[in-house]
Amino acid sequence: MPKKLSKQPTLTGTALPTALPSILSDGKPLPRAVVFDLDYTLWPFWVDTHVYPPLRPNAAHNACTDKVGESFAFYDDVPSVLHGLALAGVKLGVASRTHAPDLGREMLKLLHIPPVSSVLEDGGADGGSGSSKKDKVRKAIEFFDAGLEIYPSCKIRHFEALGKRTGIPHTEMLFFDDESRNRDTEALGVTFWLVRDGVTWNEVVSGIQEWRRRRDIRSGDI
């Protein structure tokens, strides 16, 4: 059955900061790259089906409105997830087969991520020299330092490109996606984690646990 556009309340920026999960700082290995699908993974809609350009951001840039008046935003945990993984030294990427790649990229530019201090308790406990730089509003697209593979294709092609660009082995990548058919990326060595209702911290922690479980079985280095 086709998915319907989710009716999420527009983000207001008033949510309390989230505690950074201990799995990101327990001293055990983390994936070197975490890759996200876009539709129904980072945001609750199909950008090539539900969104009618042009887009107009709200004043806070935490939501966009299209020409028919529909409002679009990330799932609630996404801002803190992006900050938390980045602070842990994990590279972030996107693998999306949307038929509206330009619109997807525009959405990532128009939707901004609040300062780390407003979404993570103690600013993610980041005391490094770059903390002041990170504690500012940033375009979401700026977080994806592993690259953006946004075009109609199989996800295997997306990951081949991500691997070539970053030099990171596919076995060091964790992929969050809402469609089970994209589990075929595991043929490359990627750890696939299926999300049912968008990315949350619980999903991220479960995905990392699965990545560690597989790594432990292979190398016993946990």
GUSEDREN-549455 format. One record per atom (N, C-alpha, C): residue number from 1; atom name; residue in one letter; x, y negated, z negated. Coordinates in steps of 0.02 Angstrom, whole numbers, always signed. Atoms other than C-alpha are relative to their C-alpha. Layout:
REM GUSEDREN-549455
SITE   num   atomo   residuo        u        v        w
SITE   NUM      CA         A        X        Y        Z
...
This chain:
REM GUSEDREN-549455
SITE   num   atomo   residuo        u        v        w
SITE     1       N         M      +42      +60       +0
SITE     1      CA         M       +0       +0       +0
SITE     1       C         M      +44      -62       +0
SITE     2       N         P      -41      +60       -3
SITE     2      CA         P      +72     -171      +47
SITE     2       C         P       -4      -39      -66
SITE     3       N         K       -1      +40      +60
SITE     3      CA         K     +125     -280      -98
SITE     3       C         K      -33      -67      +11
SITE     4       N         K      +30      +66       -3
SITE     4      CA         K      +29     -438     -136
SITE     4       C         K      +47      -50      -33
SITE     5       N         L      -39      +53      +30
SITE     5      CA         L     +107     -603     -181
SITE     5       C         L      -15       -3      -75
SITE     6       N         S       +8       +3      +72
SITE     6      CA         S     +137     -604     -368
SITE     6       C         S      -14      -71      -22
SITE     7       N         K      +17      +66      +26
SITE     7      CA         K      +60     -749     -461
SITE     7       C         K      +36      -10      -67
SITE     8       N         Q      -38      +14      +60
SITE     8      CA         Q     +194     -797     -584
SITE     8       C         Q       -7      -73      -20
SITE     9       N         P       +0      +71      +20
SITE     9      CA         P     +185     -955     -689
SITE     9       C         P      +65      -33      +22
SITE    10       N         T      -59      +37      -20
SITE    10      CA         T     +305    -1087     -626
SITE    10       C         T      +46       -8      -60
SITE    11       N         L      -48       +7      +54
SITE    11      CA         L     +464    -1091     -730
SITE    11       C         L       +0      -72      -25
SITE    12       N         T       +3      +67      +29
SITE    12      CA         T     +464    -1238     -849
SITE    12       C         T      +66      -22      -30
SITE    13       N         G      -64      +17      +31
SITE    13      CA         G     +640    -1228     -919
SITE    13       C         G       -3       -6      -75
SITE    14       N         T       +8       +6      +72
SITE    14      CA         T     +572    -1219    -1096
SITE    14       C         T      +11      +66      -36
SITE    15       N         A      -11      -65      +32
SITE    15      CA         A     +609    -1035    -1128
SITE    15       C         A      +62       -3      -44
SITE    16       N         L      -57       -1      +45
SITE    16      CA         L     +727    -1000    -1272
SITE    16       C         L      +58      +38      +32
SITE    17       N         P      -58      -36      -28
SITE    17      CA         P     +905     -945    -1226
SITE    17       C         P       -1      +73      -21
SITE    18       N         T       -2      -72      +10
SITE    18      CA         T     +933     -758    -1213
SITE    18       C         T      +67      +21      -27
SITE    19       N         A      -63      -28      +25
SITE    19      CA         A    +1063     -660    -1309
SITE    19       C         A      +31      +43      +55
SITE    20       N         L      -35      -39      -50
SITE    20      CA         L    +1194     -586    -1193
SITE    20       C         L       +4      +73      -22
SITE    21       N         P       -2      -70      +20
SITE    21      CA         P    +1177     -395    -1194
SITE    21       C         P      +71      +23      -17
SITE    22       N         S      -66      -22      +23
SITE    22      CA         S    +1320     -310    -1285
SITE    22       C         S      +37      +42      +52
SITE    23       N         I      -32      -42      -51
SITE    23      CA         I    +1352     -197    -1136
SITE    23       C         I      +49      -39      +43
SITE    24       N         L      -45      +42      -41
SITE    24      CA         L    +1438     -344    -1050
SITE    24       C         L      +65      -17      -37
SITE    25       N         S      -60      +19      +39
SITE    25      CA         S    +1566     -365    -1190
SITE    25       C         S      +23      +56      -46
SITE    26       N         D      -18      -56      +44
SITE    26      CA         D    +1590     -191    -1265
SITE    26       C         D      +68      +30      +17
SITE    27       N         G      -66      -24      -16
SITE    27      CA         G    +1760     -167    -1184
SITE    27       C         G       +3      +57      +50
SITE    28       N         K       +2      -55      -49
SITE    28      CA         K    +1703      -29    -1066
SITE    28       C         K       -5      -29      +70
SITE    29       N         P       +0      +26      -68
SITE    29      CA         P    +1716      -44     -877
SITE    29       C         P      -69      -23      +23
SITE    30       N         L      +60      +25      -33
SITE    30      CA         L    +1588     -143     -778
SITE    30       C         L       +9       +7      +75
SITE    31       N         P       -7       +2      -73
SITE    31      CA         P    +1549     -135     -593
SITE    31       C         P      +37      -63      +20
SITE    32       N         R      -36      +60      -23
SITE    32      CA         R    +1663     -253     -499
SITE    32       C         R      -47      -46      +40
SITE    33       N         A      +49      +39      -38
SITE    33      CA         A    +1515     -309     -393
SITE    33       C         A      -70      +26      -14
SITE    34       N         V      +71      -16       +6
SITE    34      CA         V    +1328     -313     -425
SITE    34       C         V      -36      -34      +58
SITE    35       N         V      +33      +24      -60
SITE    35      CA         V    +1220     -333     -270
SITE    35       C         V      -76       +5      -10
SITE    36       N         F      +72       +2       +8
SITE    36      CA         F    +1037     -382     -266
SITE    36       C         F      -35       -5      +68
SITE    37       N         D      +49      +15      -52
SITE    37      CA         D     +898     -367     -140
SITE    37       C         D      -33      -66      -19
SITE    38       N         L      +35      +62      +15
SITE    38      CA         L     +793     -525     -129
SITE    38       C         L      -73      +13      -18
SITE    39       N         D      +73       -5       +8
SITE    39      CA         D     +607     -485     -107
SITE    39       C         D      -19      +53      -51
SITE    40       N         Y      +23      -43      +54
SITE    40      CA         Y     +524     -410     -261
SITE    40       C         Y      +57      +29      -41
SITE    41       N         T      -58      -17      +41
SITE    41      CA         T     +697     -397     -340
SITE    41       C         T      +23      -62      -37
SITE    42       N         L      -17      +64      +32
SITE    42      CA         L     +756     -575     -373
SITE    42       C         L      -61      -46       -5
SITE    43       N         W      +61      +41       +3
SITE    43      CA         W     +588     -655     -332
SITE    43       C         W      -60      +42      +19
SITE    44       N         P      +60      -41       -7
SITE    44      CA         P     +408     -591     -328
SITE    44       C         P      -41      -14      +63
SITE    45       N         F      +35      +11      -64
SITE    45      CA         F     +364     -612     -144
SITE    45       C         F      +45      +23      +57
SITE    46       N         W      -37      -11      -61
SITE    46      CA         W     +415     -570      +33
SITE    46       C         W      +11      -67      +33
SITE    47       N         V      -13      +66      -27
SITE    47      CA         V     +501     -724     +100
SITE    47       C         V      -20       -6      +73
SITE    48       N         D      +19       +3      -71
SITE    48      CA         D     +461     -677     +281
SITE    48       C         D      -74      +10      +12
SITE    49       N         T      +71      -13       -7
SITE    49      CA         T     +277     -643     +247
SITE    49       C         T      -43      -50      -39
SITE    50       N         H      +41      +41      +45
SITE    50      CA         H     +214     -749     +102
SITE    50       C         H      +17      -74       +3
SITE    51       N         V      -23      +69       +3
SITE    51      CA         V     +311     -910     +130
SITE    51       C         V       -7      -34      +67
SITE    52       N         Y      +10      +38      -61
SITE    52      CA         Y     +263    -1043     +258
SITE    52       C         Y      +38      -66       -5
SITE    53       N         P      -38      +62       +2
SITE    53      CA         P     +395    -1177     +288
SITE    53       C         P      -39      -58      +30
SITE    54       N         P      -60      +18      +38
SITE    54      CA         P     +437    -1314     +262
SITE    54       C         P       -9       +9      -75
SITE    55       N         L       -1       -7      +72
SITE    55      CA         L     +486    -1293      +80
SITE    55       C         L      +14      -66      -33
SITE    56       N         R      -12      +61      +39
SITE    56      CA         R     +483    -1429      -51
SITE    56       C         R      +13      +20      -73
SITE    57       N         P      -14      -18      +70
SITE    57      CA         P     +568    -1405     -220
SITE    57       C         P      -36      -47      -48
SITE    58       N         N      +27      +44      +51
SITE    58      CA         N     +491    -1471     -379
SITE    58       C         N      +57      -41      -29
SITE    59       N         A      -51      +46      +27
SITE    59      CA         A     +584    -1602     -481
SITE    59       C         A      +57      +36      -34
SITE    60       N         A      -52      -38      +36
SITE    60      CA         A     +678    -1472     -583
SITE    60       C         A      +36      +50      +45
SITE    61       N         H      -29      -48      -47
SITE    61      CA         H     +720    -1366     -430
SITE    61       C         H       -3      +72      -28
SITE    62       N         N       +7      -69      +22
SITE    62      CA         N     +661    -1210     -522
SITE    62       C         N      -59      +35      +34
SITE    63       N         A      +54      -28      -41
SITE    63      CA         A     +517    -1181     -400
SITE    63       C         A       -5      -40      +64
SITE    64       N         C      +12      +33      -64
SITE    64      CA         C     +474    -1222     -220
SITE    64       C         C      -72       +9      +21
SITE    65       N         T      +67       -4      -28
SITE    65      CA         T     +308    -1257     -136
SITE    65       C         T       +4       +0      +75
SITE    66       N         D       +0       -1      -73
SITE    66      CA         D     +272    -1213      +45
SITE    66       C         D      -56      -43      +27
SITE    67       N         K      +47      +47      -31
SITE    67      CA         K     +159    -1302     +169
SITE    67       C         K      -72      +14      -17
SITE    68       N         V      +69      -15      +19
SITE    68      CA         V       +2    -1213     +108
SITE    68       C         V      -10       -7      -75
SITE    69       N         G       +8      +13      +72
SITE    69      CA         G      +35    -1257      -74
SITE    69       C         G      +16      +56      -46
SITE    70       N         E      -20      -55      +44
SITE    70      CA         E      +97    -1089     -138
SITE    70       C         E      +67      -17      -33
SITE    71       N         S      -61      +13      +38
SITE    71      CA         S     +232    -1099     -272
SITE    71       C         S      +41      +63       -6
SITE    72       N         F      -45      -58       +0
SITE    72      CA         F     +384     -985     -273
SITE    72       C         F      +59      -13      -46
SITE    73       N         A      -56       +6      +47
SITE    73      CA         A     +517     -952     -406
SITE    73       C         A      +30      +69      -11
SITE    74       N         F      -31      -63      +18
SITE    74      CA         F     +635     -819     -470
SITE    74       C         F      -40      +35      -55
SITE    75       N         Y      +23      -34      +60
SITE    75      CA         Y     +583     -685     -593
SITE    75       C         Y      +34      -33      -60
SITE    76       N         D      -20      +40      +58
SITE    76      CA         D     +604     -755     -769
SITE    76       C         D      +72      +12      -23
SITE    77       N         D      -66      -15      +27
SITE    77      CA         D     +766     -664     -817
SITE    77       C         D      +57      -16      +48
SITE    78       N         V      -52       +7      -51
SITE    78      CA         V     +859     -702     -655
SITE    78       C         V      +53      -53      -18
SITE    79       N         P      -53      +49      +16
SITE    79      CA         P     +946     -864     -711
SITE    79       C         P      +50      +24      -52
SITE    80       N         S      -46      -24      +51
SITE    80      CA         S    +1018     -786     -868
SITE    80       C         S      +40      +61      +24
SITE    81       N         V      -35      -59      -27
SITE    81      CA         V    +1063     -625     -775
SITE    81       C         V      +58      -24      +44
SITE    82       N         L      -53      +25      -44
SITE    82      CA         L    +1162     -722     -643
SITE    82       C         L      +57      -30      -42
SITE    83       N         H      -51      +29      +43
SITE    83      CA         H    +1253     -822     -777
SITE    83       C         H      +38      +54      -38
SITE    84       N         G      -32      -51      +42
SITE    84      CA         G    +1286     -670     -887
SITE    84       C         G      +48      +44      +38
SITE    85       N         L      -44      -42      -39
SITE    85      CA         L    +1358     -561     -751
SITE    85       C         L      +61      -39      +24
SITE    86       N         A      -57      +40      -23
SITE    86      CA         A    +1465     -703     -683
SITE    86       C         A      +49      -12      -57
SITE    87       N         L      -44      +10      +57
SITE    87      CA         L    +1534     -739     -857
SITE    87       C         L      +39      +62      -18
SITE    88       N         A      -33      -64      +13
SITE    88      CA         A    +1578     -555     -873
SITE    88       C         A      +52      +17      +54
SITE    89       N         G      -50      -11      -52
SITE    89      CA         G    +1686     -570     -717
SITE    89       C         G      -23      +44      +56
SITE    90       N         V      +28      -42      -53
SITE    90      CA         V    +1569     -473     -603
SITE    90       C         V      -16      -43      +60
SITE    91       N         K      +18      +36      -61
SITE    91      CA         K    +1556     -530     -423
SITE    91       C         K      -72      +17      +18
SITE    92       N         L      +70       -8      -16
SITE    92      CA         L    +1378     -553     -358
SITE    92       C         L      -11       -6      +75
SITE    93       N         G      +15       +1      -71
SITE    93      CA         G    +1307     -518     -186
SITE    93       C         G      -73      +11      +13
SITE    94       N         V      +69      -11      -22
SITE    94      CA         V    +1145     -506      -88
SITE    94       C         V       +1      +45      +61
SITE    95       N         A      +10      -43      -58
SITE    95      CA         A    +1089     -370      +32
SITE    95       C         A      -75       +1      +13
SITE    96       N         S      +72       +6      -15
SITE    96      CA         S     +920     -410     +112
SITE    96       C         S      -11       +9      +75
SITE    97       N         R      +16      -11      -71
SITE    97      CA         R     +841     -351     +274
SITE    97       C         R      -58      -44      +23
SITE    98       N         T      +55      +44      -19
SITE    98      CA         T     +716     -494     +281
SITE    98       C         T       +4      -22      +72
SITE    99       N         H       +3      +25      -69
SITE    99      CA         H     +659     -553     +452
SITE    99       C         H       +0      -77       +1
SITE   100       N         A       -5      +73       +4
SITE   100      CA         A     +673     -733     +391
SITE   100       C         A      +64      -19      -38
SITE   101       N         P      -62      +13      +37
SITE   101      CA         P     +858     -747     +344
SITE   101       C         P      +13      -73      -14
SITE   102       N         D      -12      +72      +11
SITE   102      CA         D     +867     -936     +365
SITE   102       C         D      -43      -25      -58
SITE   103       N         L      +45      +21      +54
SITE   103      CA         L     +717     -958     +250
SITE   103       C         L      +24      +27      -67
SITE   104       N         G      -27      -28      +61
SITE   104      CA         G     +793     -841     +122
SITE   104       C         G      +59      -39      -26
SITE   105       N         R      -58      +40      +20
SITE   105      CA         R     +955     -940     +121
SITE   105       C         R      -22      -69      -25
SITE   106       N         E      +24      +65      +21
SITE   106      CA         E     +859    -1103     +109
SITE   106       C         E      -30       +4      -71
SITE   107       N         M      +28       -8      +66
SITE   107      CA         M     +764    -1037      -42
SITE   107       C         M      +55       +4      -53
SITE   108       N         L      -56       -6      +47
SITE   108      CA         L     +929     -991     -126
SITE   108       C         L      +36      -67      -11
SITE   109       N         K      -31      +67       +8
SITE   109      CA         K     +991    -1169      -96
SITE   109       C         K      -46      -47      -39
SITE   110       N         L      +47      +45      +32
SITE   110      CA         L     +833    -1255     -156
SITE   110       C         L      -14      +19      -73
SITE   111       N         L      +11      -21      +69
SITE   111      CA         L     +810    -1150     -314
SITE   111       C         L      +65       -6      -38
SITE   112       N         H      -60      +13      +39
SITE   112      CA         H     +934    -1207     -445
SITE   112       C         H       -2      +41      -65
SITE   113       N         I       -8      -38      +62
SITE   113      CA         I     +999    -1113     -598
SITE   113       C         I      +19      -49      -55
SITE   114       N         P      -15      +47      +55
SITE   114      CA         P     +997    -1209     -764
SITE   114       C         P      +70      +12      -28
SITE   115       N         P      -66      -10      +32
SITE   115      CA         P    +1159    -1234     -863
SITE   115       C         P       +0      +63      -43
SITE   116       N         V       -6      -62      +38
SITE   116      CA         V    +1223    -1079     -950
SITE   116       C         V      -23      -10      -72
SITE   117       N         S      +18      +14      +69
SITE   117      CA         S    +1194    -1162    -1120
SITE   117       C         S      -75       +1      -12
SITE   118       N         S      +72       +1       +8
SITE   118      CA         S    +1008    -1170    -1086
SITE   118       C         S      -33      +68      +11
SITE   119       N         V      +30      -65      -14
SITE   119      CA         V     +983     -988    -1036
SITE   119       C         V      +33      +57      -40
SITE   120       N         L      -35      -51      +39
SITE   120      CA         L    +1111     -892    -1142
SITE   120       C         L      +20      -29      -68
SITE   121       N         E      -20      +23      +66
SITE   121      CA         E    +1139     -906    -1329
SITE   121       C         E      +75      -10       -3
SITE   122       N         D      -71      +17       +6
SITE   122      CA         D    +1308     -986    -1369
SITE   122       C         D      +33       -7      +68
SITE   123       N         G      -28       +7      -67
SITE   123      CA         G    +1329    -1016    -1183
SITE   123       C         G      +33      +63      +24
SITE   124       N         G      -31      -62      -19
SITE   124      CA         G    +1368     -833    -1163
SITE   124       C         G      +66      +12      -35
SITE   125       N         A      -62       -5      +38
SITE   125      CA         A    +1509     -855    -1290
SITE   125       C         A      +60      -10      +45
SITE   126       N         D      -54      +14      -47
SITE   126      CA         D    +1616     -924    -1149
SITE   126       C         D      +41      -58      -26
SITE   127       N         G      -42      +53      +26
SITE   127      CA         G    +1757    -1019    -1227
SITE   127       C         G      +58      -17      +45
SITE   128       N         G      -54      +10      -47
SITE   128      CA         G    +1866    -1022    -1073
SITE   128       C         G       +3      -72      +24
SITE   129       N         S      -11      +68      -23
SITE   129      CA         S    +1934    -1176     -989
SITE   129       C         S      -52      -22      +51
SITE   130       N         G      +49      +19      -50
SITE   130      CA         G    +1798    -1168     -857
SITE   130       C         G      -70       -8      -27
SITE   131       N         S      +66       +1      +29
SITE   131      CA         S    +1655    -1177     -980
SITE   131       C         S      -39      -64      +17
SITE   132       N         S      +35      +63      -15
SITE   132      CA         S    +1615    -1361     -947
SITE   132       C         S      -24       -1      +72
SITE   133       N         K      +19       -3      -70
SITE   133      CA         K    +1611    -1329     -761
SITE   133       C         K      -62      +43       +9
SITE   134       N         K      +56      -46       -7
SITE   134      CA         K    +1489    -1185     -784
SITE   134       C         K      -63      -27      -33
SITE   135       N         D      +58      +24      +37
SITE   135      CA         D    +1377    -1282     -902
SITE   135       C         D      -33      -59      +36
SITE   136       N         K      +35      +51      -39
SITE   136      CA         K    +1286    -1378     -767
SITE   136       C         K      -49      +36      +46
SITE   137       N         V      +48      -27      -47
SITE   137      CA         V    +1143    -1352     -647
SITE   137       C         V      +37      +18      +65
SITE   138       N         R      -32      -22      -62
SITE   138      CA         R    +1198    -1253     -494
SITE   138       C         R      -52      +30      +47
SITE   139       N         K      +43      -34      -49
SITE   139      CA         K    +1115    -1197     -334
SITE   139       C         K       +9      +76       -8
SITE   140       N         A       -4      -73       +9
SITE   140      CA         A    +1074    -1012     -345
SITE   140       C         A      +49      +30      +49
SITE   141       N         I      -43      -29      -51
SITE   141      CA         I    +1168     -979     -184
SITE   141       C         I      +74       -1      -20
SITE   142       N         E      -69       +7      +20
SITE   142      CA         E    +1330    -1033     -268
SITE   142       C         E      +25      +58      -44
SITE   143       N         F      -19      -56      +43
SITE   143      CA         F    +1328     -880     -383
SITE   143       C         F      +24      +61      +39
SITE   144       N         F      -11      -62      -38
SITE   144      CA         F    +1347     -753     -243
SITE   144       C         F      +68       -1      +35
SITE   145       N         D      -68       +4      -26
SITE   145      CA         D    +1535     -749     -224
SITE   145       C         D      +22      +62      +37
SITE   146       N         A      -16      -60      -39
SITE   146      CA         A    +1535     -573     -152
SITE   146       C         A      -27       -5      +71
SITE   147       N         G      +26      +10      -67
SITE   147      CA         G    +1436     -634       -2
SITE   147       C         G      -74      +12       +5
SITE   148       N         L      +71       -6      -15
SITE   148      CA         L    +1263     -642      +72
SITE   148       C         L       -8      +38      +66
SITE   149       N         E      +16      -39      -60
SITE   149      CA         E    +1209     -507     +194
SITE   149       C         E      -76       -1       +6
SITE   150       N         I      +72      +12       -5
SITE   150      CA         I    +1035     -569     +243
SITE   150       C         I      -19       +1      +74
SITE   151       N         Y      +21       -8      -69
SITE   151      CA         Y     +971     -503     +410
SITE   151       C         Y      -32      +68       +8
SITE   152       N         P      +33      -64      -11
SITE   152      CA         P     +863     -362     +478
SITE   152       C         P      +52      +53      +20
SITE   153       N         S      -47      -54      -13
SITE   153      CA         S     +968     -204     +469
SITE   153       C         S       -7      +51      -57
SITE   154       N         C       +0      -47      +56
SITE   154      CA         C     +994      -50     +363
SITE   154       C         C      +47      -26      -53
SITE   155       N         K      -41      +25      +54
SITE   155      CA         K    +1069      -82     +193
SITE   155       C         K      +71      +29       +1
SITE   156       N         I      -67      -28       -7
SITE   156      CA         I    +1216      +31     +235
SITE   156       C         I      +44      -50      +38
SITE   157       N         R      -39      +51      -37
SITE   157      CA         R    +1272      -99     +362
SITE   157       C         R      +16      -59      -44
SITE   158       N         H      -12      +55      +47
SITE   158      CA         H    +1252     -234     +230
SITE   158       C         H      +59      +16      -46
SITE   159       N         F      -52      -18      +48
SITE   159      CA         F    +1364     -140     +110
SITE   159       C         F      +68      +12      +34
SITE   160       N         E      -63       -4      -36
SITE   160      CA         E    +1494     -101     +241
SITE   160       C         E      +31      -69       +8
SITE   161       N         A      -24      +69       -7
SITE   161      CA         A    +1507     -288     +271
SITE   161       C         A      +24      -28      -67
SITE   162       N         L      -20      +24      +66
SITE   162      CA         L    +1514     -327      +84
SITE   162       C         L      +67      +31      -21
SITE   163       N         G      -62      -34      +18
SITE   163      CA         G    +1651     -198      +59
SITE   163       C         G      +59      -28      +38
SITE   164       N         K      -54      +28      -42
SITE   164      CA         K    +1753     -266     +203
SITE   164       C         K      +19      -70      -23
SITE   165       N         R      -13      +69      +20
SITE   165      CA         R    +1735     -446     +143
SITE   165       C         R      +37       -4      -67
SITE   166       N         T      -26       +6      +68
SITE   166      CA         T    +1776     -416      -40
SITE   166       C         T      +60      +45      -14
SITE   167       N         G      -52      -49      +14
SITE   167      CA         G    +1894     -268      -30
SITE   167       C         G      -16      +44      -60
SITE   168       N         I      +21      -40      +57
SITE   168      CA         I    +1796     -190     -173
SITE   168       C         I      -27      +67      +24
SITE   169       N         P      +27      -65      -20
SITE   169      CA         P    +1767       -2     -156
SITE   169       C         P      -74       +5      -16
SITE   170       N         H      +72       -7      +11
SITE   170      CA         H    +1584      +46     -141
SITE   170       C         H      -15      +35      -66
SITE   171       N         T      +11      -33      +64
SITE   171      CA         T    +1604     +156     -295
SITE   171       C         T       +2      -48      -59
SITE   172       N         E       -3      +52      +52
SITE   172      CA         E    +1634       -5     -393
SITE   172       C         E      -58      -49       +7
SITE   173       N         M      +58      +44      -11
SITE   173      CA         M    +1467      -79     -336
SITE   173       C         M      -63      +30      -29
SITE   174       N         L      +65      -19      +26
SITE   174      CA         L    +1296      -74     -418
SITE   174       C         L      -53      -40      +38
SITE   175       N         F      +50      +31      -44
SITE   175      CA         F    +1142     -111     -312
SITE   175       C         F      -69       +4      -30
SITE   176       N         F      +69       +3      +24
SITE   176      CA         F     +971     -167     -374
SITE   176       C         F      -47      -16      +58
SITE   177       N         D      +47       +6      -56
SITE   177      CA         D     +826     -147     -252
SITE   177       C         D      -66      +30      -21
SITE   178       N         D      +67      -24      +18
SITE   178      CA         D     +639     -117     -260
SITE   178       C         D      -26      +54      +46
SITE   179       N         E      +23      -51      -47
SITE   179      CA         E     +628       +9     -116
SITE   179       C         E      +44      +62       -4
SITE   180       N         S      -39      -61      +10
SITE   180      CA         S     +680     +189     -145
SITE   180       C         S      +35      +23      +63
SITE   181       N         R      -33      -20      -62
SITE   181      CA         R     +724     +213      +39
SITE   181       C         R      +71      -26       +4
SITE   182       N         N      -67      +29       -3
SITE   182      CA         N     +877     +104      +10
SITE   182       C         N      +50      +37      -45
SITE   183       N         R      -45      -44      +37
SITE   183      CA         R     +949     +239     -101
SITE   183       C         R      +51      +32      +47
SITE   184       N         D      -48      -28      -48
SITE   184      CA         D    +1035     +294      +60
SITE   184       C         D      +69      -33       -5
SITE   185       N         T      -65      +33      +10
SITE   185      CA         T    +1172     +170      +14
SITE   185       C         T      +47      +41      -44
SITE   186       N         E      -42      -42      +43
SITE   186      CA         E    +1233     +300     -110
SITE   186       C         E      +46      +45      +41
SITE   187       N         A      -45      -38      -44
SITE   187      CA         A    +1308     +392      +40
SITE   187       C         A      +68      -33       +4
SITE   188       N         L      -63      +36       -1
SITE   188      CA         L    +1442     +257      +33
SITE   188       C         L      +37       +3      -67
SITE   189       N         G      -28       +0      +67
SITE   189      CA         G    +1472     +282     -153
SITE   189       C         G      -30      -52      -46
SITE   190       N         V      +34      +52      +40
SITE   190      CA         V    +1362     +137     -212
SITE   190       C         V      -45      +34      -52
SITE   191       N         T      +51      -21      +49
SITE   191      CA         T    +1262     +163     -372
SITE   191       C         T      -63      -42      +12
SITE   192       N         F      +64      +33      -15
SITE   192      CA         F    +1081     +122     -330
SITE   192       C         F      -45       +4      -62
SITE   193       N         W      +48       +2      +56
SITE   193      CA         W     +957      +67     -464
SITE   193       C         W      -65      -30      +24
SITE   194       N         L      +66      +21      -23
SITE   194      CA         L     +773      +55     -421
SITE   194       C         L      -35      -44      -52
SITE   195       N         V      +38      +43      +45
SITE   195      CA         V     +679      -92     -498
SITE   195       C         V      -73       +0      +22
SITE   196       N         R      +72       -6      -15
SITE   196      CA         R     +490      -83     -509
SITE   196       C         R      -36      -66       -3
SITE   197       N         D      +36      +64       +9
SITE   197      CA         D     +442     -258     -563
SITE   197       C         D      +50      -57       -7
SITE   198       N         G      -49      +53       +1
SITE   198      CA         G     +590     -370     -526
SITE   198       C         G      +57      +12      -48
SITE   199       N         V      -59       -6      +42
SITE   199      CA         V     +760     -390     -606
SITE   199       C         V      -14      -29      -69
SITE   200       N         T       +2      +21      +70
SITE   200      CA         T     +759     -401     -796
SITE   200       C         T      +65      +22      -32
SITE   201       N         W      -59      -23      +36
SITE   201      CA         W     +896     -381     -924
SITE   201       C         W       -3      +74      -15
SITE   202       N         N       +6      -72      +13
SITE   202      CA         N     +828     -209     -966
SITE   202       C         N      +20      +40      +61
SITE   203       N         E      -20      -35      -61
SITE   203      CA         E     +848     -157     -784
SITE   203       C         E      +75       -5      +11
SITE   204       N         V      -72       +9       -9
SITE   204      CA         V    +1024     -229     -776
SITE   204       C         V      +39      +46      -47
SITE   205       N         V      -34      -43      +48
SITE   205      CA         V    +1077     -137     -934
SITE   205       C         V       -7      +74      +21
SITE   206       N         S      +10      -69      -22
SITE   206      CA         S    +1001      +26     -870
SITE   206       C         S      +42      +16      +62
SITE   207       N         G      -41      -10      -60
SITE   207      CA         G    +1088       +5     -703
SITE   207       C         G      +73       +8      -17
SITE   208       N         I      -71       -6      +20
SITE   208      CA         I    +1257      -23     -784
SITE   208       C         I      +12      +66      -36
SITE   209       N         Q       -7      -64      +34
SITE   209      CA         Q    +1229     +128     -896
SITE   209       C         Q       +4      +57      +50
SITE   210       N         E       -1      -53      -51
SITE   210      CA         E    +1194     +235     -743
SITE   210       C         E      +67       -2      +38
SITE   211       N         W      -65       +7      -33
SITE   211      CA         W    +1349     +166     -655
SITE   211       C         W      +56      +30      -43
SITE   212       N         R      -50      -28      +45
SITE   212      CA         R    +1453     +210     -807
SITE   212       C         R       -6      +76       -6
SITE   213       N         R      +10      -72       +6
SITE   213      CA         R    +1376     +383     -821
SITE   213       C         R      +32      +36      +60
SITE   214       N         R      -29      -32      -60
SITE   214      CA         R    +1427     +424     -643
SITE   214       C         R      +75       -6       +1
SITE   215       N         R      -73      +10       +1
SITE   215      CA         R    +1600     +352     -664
SITE   215       C         R      +32      +47      -51
SITE   216       N         D      -25      -44      +52
SITE   216      CA         D    +1624     +452     -824
SITE   216       C         D       +4      +72      +25
SITE   217       N         I       +1      -68      -26
SITE   217      CA         I    +1577     +613     -737
SITE   217       C         I      +57      +11      +49
SITE   218       N         R      -51       -6      -52
SITE   218      CA         R    +1700     +578     -597
SITE   218       C         R      +71       -5      -28
SITE   219       N         S      -69      +13      +20
SITE   219      CA         S    +1850     +514     -692
SITE   219       C         S      +14       +6      -75
SITE   220       N         G       -9       -6      +72
SITE   220      CA         G    +1819     +528     -879
SITE   220       C         G      +37      -58      -32
SITE   221       N         D      -38      +57      +26
SITE   221      CA         D    +1887     +353     -907
SITE   221       C         D      -41      -46      -44
SITE   222       N         I      +40      +42      +45
SITE   222      CA         I    +1747     +286    -1016
SITE   222       C         I      +16      +19      -72
